[in-house]
Amino acid sequence: MSTTGEKIYGLVAEMADGLGFADYGCAQARPVPAAIRSYYLNSLDKGHLAGLGYLHRNIEKRFNPQLLVPGAKSVLVFLAPYSLPADMQPPEGIAQYALGKDYHIVIKEKLFAIMEMLKRECPSFQGRAFTDSAPVMEREWGVQAGLGWIGKNNFLISRRYGIKNLIGTIICNLELPATMDFEPQKAKANLGSCGECNRCLEACPTGALKGEFTTDTRKCISYHTIENRDLAAAIAAGEVPPFKGRYFGCDSCMDACPWNSRNITGWGEFHSNYSILSGKGKGWWKGLDKENFETIFKDSPILRGGLENIRISVDWGEE
């Protein structure tokens, strides 16, 4: 590996830390392992990915970053923490990642800043930034970049920074050293295993976690409250499990994880609507009109679910 590559690796690490990312790592841009590919295709075949149409498209691009960025040599991976401070009680019914500004906007702004630095340092730089908005297997790249392991609930877990981290990536044509080789002690400090622990599986309120590393989206509260555009019809058809007091997303499997104790306080942008959402129950959501909903939750992940889905969700199932 050239000294230039090592220098750029260090500059990215320094800037990522300055921007507040919990961690940063790098992996070689190459097709994902055959076992990961087979697992994904098997999930599709079994219908576990339900109506998430985007997960059924661009399959080959999902498995090979060089099809997304021609000439790609490196995948830079960043962890963005979103957990609430320990003294802040999570608002009723809303997943923690959705308590502030849309993470797509927040993370990409920081990734774009890093890309601008890379362009200044390396005029030949070409790359793209992603965060949960393209066919990129971000959690798998987090593993390959030495940032953690995939838990039994299919989330990336960092031994040092817990489970409540969003992931951003930059796929680029720069040849940077892989964290596994360049910082082996750091990678070792992040890696681990769930061992015999099954707390996430046991905590899932609907049985969507069918077994280790197996999520049936058709039973997942997060899928139905956020992504299901035919929620009312699906409930009427008996296809949707009770939501048990969730209105937008579900944190049960992550809250049950022992590594949840390692979460670090998330960025303020991810908590910017905390005061608005605190103490708000069913009545508040039912009384909210569409205009106020769109004004309050402009640039918020909650806008994605839509007011109609939230109104249906607040009444569906047990408290």
C-alpha positions as CSV (number, residue, x, y, z in Angstrom):
1,M,0.0,0.0,0.0
2,S,1.4,3.4,-1.0
3,T,2.2,6.0,1.6
4,T,-0.3,8.2,-0.2
5,G,-3.1,5.7,0.6
6,E,-2.1,5.5,4.2
7,K,-2.0,9.3,4.5
8,I,-5.5,9.7,3.0
9,Y,-6.8,6.9,5.3
10,G,-5.5,9.0,8.2
11,L,-7.0,12.2,7.0
12,V,-10.4,10.5,6.6
13,A,-10.2,9.1,10.1
14,E,-9.3,12.5,11.5
15,M,-12.1,14.3,9.7
16,A,-14.6,11.6,10.6
17,D,-13.8,12.0,14.2
18,G,-14.1,15.8,14.0
19,L,-17.5,15.4,12.3
20,G,-18.7,13.3,15.2
21,F,-18.8,9.8,13.6
22,A,-18.5,7.1,16.2
23,D,-16.2,5.1,14.1
24,Y,-14.7,4.8,10.6
25,G,-13.2,1.9,8.7
26,C,-12.2,0.9,5.1
27,A,-12.6,-2.3,3.1
28,Q,-11.6,-3.3,-0.4
29,A,-14.3,-2.8,-3.0
30,R,-15.0,-6.3,-4.3
31,P,-18.0,-8.5,-4.6
32,V,-19.5,-9.6,-1.3
33,P,-18.8,-13.2,-0.2
34,A,-20.9,-16.0,-1.9
35,A,-22.5,-16.9,1.5
36,I,-23.9,-13.4,1.9
37,R,-25.2,-13.4,-1.6
38,S,-26.9,-16.8,-1.1
39,Y,-28.4,-15.7,2.2
40,Y,-29.9,-12.6,0.6
41,L,-31.4,-14.5,-2.4
42,N,-32.8,-17.1,-0.1
43,S,-34.6,-14.4,1.9
44,L,-36.1,-13.1,-1.3
45,D,-37.2,-16.6,-2.3
46,K,-38.9,-17.2,1.0
47,G,-40.8,-13.8,0.9
48,H,-39.1,-12.5,4.0
49,L,-38.5,-9.1,2.4
50,A,-42.3,-8.6,1.9
51,G,-43.3,-5.5,-0.1
52,L,-40.0,-3.8,0.1
53,G,-39.7,-3.5,-3.6
54,Y,-36.4,-1.7,-3.6
55,L,-34.8,-4.8,-2.1
56,H,-35.9,-6.8,-5.1
57,R,-34.2,-4.5,-7.6
58,N,-30.6,-3.9,-8.6
59,I,-29.6,-7.2,-7.2
60,E,-26.2,-7.5,-8.9
61,K,-25.3,-3.9,-7.9
62,R,-26.1,-4.8,-4.3
63,F,-23.5,-7.5,-4.4
64,N,-20.8,-5.6,-6.2
65,P,-19.8,-2.0,-5.4
66,Q,-17.9,-1.7,-8.6
67,L,-21.2,-1.8,-10.5
68,L,-22.3,1.3,-8.5
69,V,-19.0,3.1,-8.9
70,P,-16.9,2.0,-11.9
71,G,-13.3,1.6,-11.0
72,A,-14.1,1.5,-7.3
73,K,-11.2,0.2,-5.1
74,S,-12.3,1.2,-1.6
75,V,-15.5,1.3,0.5
76,L,-15.2,3.8,3.4
77,V,-17.7,3.1,6.2
78,F,-18.9,5.5,8.9
79,L,-21.0,4.9,12.0
80,A,-23.3,7.7,13.0
81,P,-24.6,7.3,16.6
82,Y,-28.3,8.2,17.3
83,S,-29.0,6.9,20.8
84,L,-30.6,9.2,23.3
85,P,-28.6,10.3,26.4
86,A,-29.2,8.0,29.3
87,D,-31.3,10.6,31.2
88,M,-33.8,11.1,28.3
89,Q,-36.8,8.8,28.2
90,P,-37.8,7.7,24.7
91,P,-41.1,9.1,23.5
92,E,-44.0,6.8,23.3
93,G,-44.3,4.7,20.2
94,I,-41.5,6.2,18.1
95,A,-38.2,4.5,17.2
96,Q,-35.2,6.5,18.5
97,Y,-33.6,7.0,15.1
98,A,-36.7,9.1,14.0
99,L,-36.7,11.6,16.8
100,G,-35.0,14.4,14.8
101,K,-33.8,15.3,11.3
102,D,-33.8,12.7,8.6
103,Y,-30.6,10.8,8.8
104,H,-30.2,10.6,5.1
105,I,-29.8,14.4,5.1
106,V,-27.7,14.6,8.2
107,I,-25.2,11.9,7.3
108,K,-24.9,12.8,3.6
109,E,-24.0,16.4,4.5
110,K,-21.0,15.0,6.5
111,L,-20.1,12.5,3.8
112,F,-20.1,15.2,1.2
113,A,-17.7,17.3,3.3
114,I,-15.4,14.3,3.5
115,M,-15.6,13.9,-0.3
116,E,-14.7,17.5,-0.8
117,M,-11.6,17.0,1.2
118,L,-10.7,13.9,-0.8
119,K,-11.1,15.9,-4.0
120,R,-8.7,18.5,-2.8
121,E,-6.2,16.0,-1.7
122,C,-6.6,13.7,-4.7
123,P,-7.8,15.5,-7.9
124,S,-8.4,12.1,-9.5
125,F,-10.9,11.2,-6.8
126,Q,-14.2,9.8,-8.0
127,G,-16.8,8.4,-5.7
128,R,-20.4,8.4,-4.4
129,A,-21.8,8.7,-0.9
130,F,-24.6,6.5,0.3
131,T,-26.7,6.0,3.4
132,D,-29.6,3.6,3.2
133,S,-30.7,5.0,-0.2
134,A,-29.1,2.7,-2.8
135,P,-28.4,-1.0,-3.3
136,V,-25.5,-1.0,-0.8
137,M,-25.1,-3.8,1.8
138,E,-24.0,-1.3,4.4
139,R,-24.0,-3.7,7.4
140,E,-21.9,-6.2,5.5
141,W,-19.4,-3.5,4.6
142,G,-19.3,-2.5,8.2
143,V,-18.2,-6.0,9.1
144,Q,-15.6,-6.0,6.3
145,A,-14.3,-2.6,7.4
146,G,-13.7,-3.9,10.9
147,L,-16.5,-2.0,12.6
148,G,-18.4,-4.8,14.2
149,W,-20.4,-8.0,13.5
150,I,-23.9,-8.8,12.4
151,G,-26.1,-9.7,15.4
152,K,-28.9,-12.3,15.4
153,N,-31.4,-9.5,14.8
154,N,-29.4,-8.6,11.6
155,F,-28.1,-5.2,12.9
156,L,-24.4,-4.3,13.0
157,I,-23.1,-4.4,16.5
158,S,-19.9,-2.6,17.6
159,R,-18.2,-3.9,20.7
160,R,-17.1,-0.4,21.5
161,Y,-20.1,1.7,20.2
162,G,-23.1,-0.5,20.7
163,I,-25.9,-1.2,18.3
164,K,-27.7,2.1,17.7
165,N,-25.6,3.5,14.9
166,L,-26.7,4.5,11.4
167,I,-24.3,3.7,8.6
168,G,-22.9,5.9,5.8
169,T,-20.5,4.8,3.1
170,I,-18.3,6.3,0.4
171,I,-17.4,4.1,-2.5
172,C,-14.5,5.5,-4.4
173,N,-11.6,4.9,-6.8
174,L,-8.9,5.6,-4.2
175,E,-6.9,2.6,-3.1
176,L,-6.8,3.0,0.7
177,P,-5.6,0.4,3.2
178,A,-8.2,-2.0,4.6
179,T,-8.8,-1.5,8.3
180,M,-8.5,-5.2,9.0
181,D,-4.9,-5.0,7.8
182,F,-3.9,-1.4,8.6
183,E,-5.4,-1.2,12.1
184,P,-5.8,-4.9,13.2
185,Q,-6.0,-4.0,16.9
186,K,-8.9,-1.6,16.2
187,A,-10.7,-4.2,14.1
188,K,-10.2,-6.8,16.8
189,A,-11.6,-4.4,19.5
190,N,-14.8,-4.0,17.4
191,L,-15.5,-7.6,16.5
192,G,-17.3,-10.1,18.6
193,S,-20.2,-12.6,18.6
194,C,-23.7,-12.9,20.0
195,G,-22.7,-16.3,21.4
196,E,-25.6,-18.1,23.1
197,C,-27.5,-14.9,23.7
198,N,-31.0,-14.8,22.2
199,R,-32.4,-11.7,24.0
200,C,-33.3,-10.0,20.7
201,L,-35.2,-13.0,19.4
202,E,-37.1,-13.3,22.7
203,A,-37.9,-9.6,22.8
204,C,-39.4,-9.2,19.3
205,P,-43.1,-8.5,20.1
206,T,-44.4,-10.1,16.9
207,G,-42.1,-13.1,16.2
208,A,-40.6,-11.3,13.2
209,L,-37.2,-12.6,14.3
210,K,-37.9,-16.2,13.2
211,G,-34.5,-17.4,14.3
212,E,-30.8,-16.4,14.3
213,F,-30.1,-13.9,11.5
214,T,-33.6,-14.5,10.0
215,T,-36.1,-11.6,9.9
216,D,-39.5,-12.1,8.4
217,T,-40.4,-8.6,7.4
218,R,-44.1,-9.6,7.0
219,K,-44.3,-9.7,10.8
220,C,-42.1,-6.7,11.5
221,I,-43.7,-3.6,13.1
222,S,-41.1,-1.3,11.6
223,Y,-42.0,-2.5,8.1
224,H,-45.7,-2.1,8.6
225,T,-45.7,1.3,10.3
226,I,-43.2,2.9,8.0
227,E,-43.2,1.1,4.6
228,N,-46.5,-0.7,4.2
229,R,-48.6,1.4,1.8
230,D,-51.6,-0.9,2.1
231,L,-51.7,-1.1,5.9
232,A,-55.4,-0.8,6.4
233,A,-56.2,-3.5,3.8
234,A,-53.5,-5.7,5.3
235,I,-54.9,-5.4,8.8
236,A,-58.4,-6.1,7.5
237,A,-57.1,-9.2,5.8
238,G,-55.6,-10.4,9.0
239,E,-52.0,-10.2,7.7
240,V,-50.6,-7.7,10.3
241,P,-49.7,-8.6,14.0
242,P,-50.7,-6.2,16.8
243,F,-48.4,-3.2,17.1
244,K,-48.5,-3.1,20.9
245,G,-48.3,0.6,21.2
246,R,-45.8,1.3,18.4
247,Y,-46.7,4.1,15.9
248,F,-43.5,4.4,13.9
249,G,-40.8,1.8,14.0
250,C,-39.8,-0.5,16.8
251,D,-36.6,-0.7,19.0
252,S,-37.4,-3.8,21.0
253,C,-34.7,-6.1,19.6
254,M,-32.0,-3.4,20.0
255,D,-33.1,-2.4,23.5
256,A,-32.9,-6.0,24.6
257,C,-29.3,-6.4,23.2
258,P,-26.6,-6.5,25.9
259,W,-24.4,-4.4,23.7
260,N,-27.1,-1.7,24.0
261,S,-25.2,-0.6,27.1
262,R,-22.3,0.4,24.8
263,N,-24.3,3.0,22.9
264,I,-22.9,6.5,22.9
265,T,-25.0,9.6,22.9
266,G,-26.1,10.4,19.4
267,W,-25.9,13.6,17.4
268,G,-28.1,16.5,18.4
269,E,-29.7,16.6,14.9
270,F,-31.2,13.1,15.6
271,H,-33.0,14.4,18.7
272,S,-34.2,17.8,17.5
273,N,-37.9,16.8,17.7
274,Y,-37.6,15.2,21.1
275,S,-39.4,18.0,23.0
276,I,-42.2,17.9,20.4
277,L,-42.7,14.2,20.7
278,S,-42.3,13.7,24.4
279,G,-45.5,13.0,26.2
280,K,-47.6,12.7,23.1
281,G,-49.9,9.8,23.0
282,K,-52.8,8.5,20.8
283,G,-54.9,11.6,21.2
284,W,-52.3,14.0,20.0
285,W,-51.7,12.0,16.8
286,K,-55.4,11.6,16.1
287,G,-55.9,15.3,16.4
288,L,-53.0,16.3,14.1
289,D,-54.1,17.4,10.7
290,K,-52.0,16.8,7.5
291,E,-50.8,20.4,7.2
292,N,-49.4,20.5,10.7
293,F,-48.0,17.1,10.4
294,E,-46.0,18.0,7.3
295,T,-44.9,21.3,8.9
296,I,-43.7,19.7,12.1
297,F,-42.0,16.7,10.5
298,K,-40.5,18.4,7.5
299,D,-37.1,16.8,6.9
300,S,-37.9,14.1,9.5
301,P,-38.0,10.3,8.9
302,I,-41.5,10.3,10.3
303,L,-42.8,12.0,7.2
304,R,-42.0,8.8,5.3
305,G,-44.6,6.7,7.2
306,G,-47.3,9.3,6.6
307,L,-50.0,10.6,8.9
308,E,-52.5,8.0,7.7
309,N,-50.3,5.1,8.7
310,I,-49.6,6.6,12.1
311,R,-53.3,7.1,12.7
312,I,-54.0,3.5,11.8
313,S,-51.0,2.3,13.9
314,V,-52.0,4.1,17.1
315,D,-55.3,2.1,17.2
316,W,-53.9,-1.3,16.1
317,G,-53.2,-3.8,18.8
318,E,-52.5,-3.8,22.5
319,E,-50.9,-1.1,24.5
